Amino acid sequence: MASRALAIRNAVLTSLRASAVAGVPPDRIYSDLRDAILIRPSIIVDIGDEDPPVKIYEAHNRTVALTVRILAEGADPLAAIDPIRLAAHARIMADKTLGGLCDDINEGVSSRDRADMDVQIGSLVTTYLARYTTTGEALT
């Protein structure tokens, strides 16, 4: 059995892999940056930090950060990323409970980066914060 945090990450991956995301085929949507680093455009969904839980009676309110990284190349890689970002964001926010796995999911900070190598490569990383509740001391 997976922790709820991992199940939330997996639900985002499943949602994005349901069909192509603005030209990014499902087989280019990864859970590990190492798998995607040479293949562009690609999307990487990674599980991030978790805030300390807040105990309310027998429940624990928890938050997990999910990072969604989009990699693309081209003369203006950040412009190439933009339609992918729009489509991925719309898909993630379409069900803010991820099928009941979380109470809600909200967009956090985004950052952009570019590298001029043999080809220009751009990266956009957006953090999404998923809030969920567990009972007792369970992580599921």
PyMOL commands that set and color helices and strands:
alter all, ss='L'
color gray80, all
select helices_A, chain A and resi 4-17+26-28+33-36+77-93
alter helices_A, ss='H'
color red, helices_A
select strands_A, chain A and resi 29-30+42-50+54-56+59-73+104-116+120-135
alter strands_A, ss='S'
color yellow, strands_A
deselect
rebuild
show_as cartoon
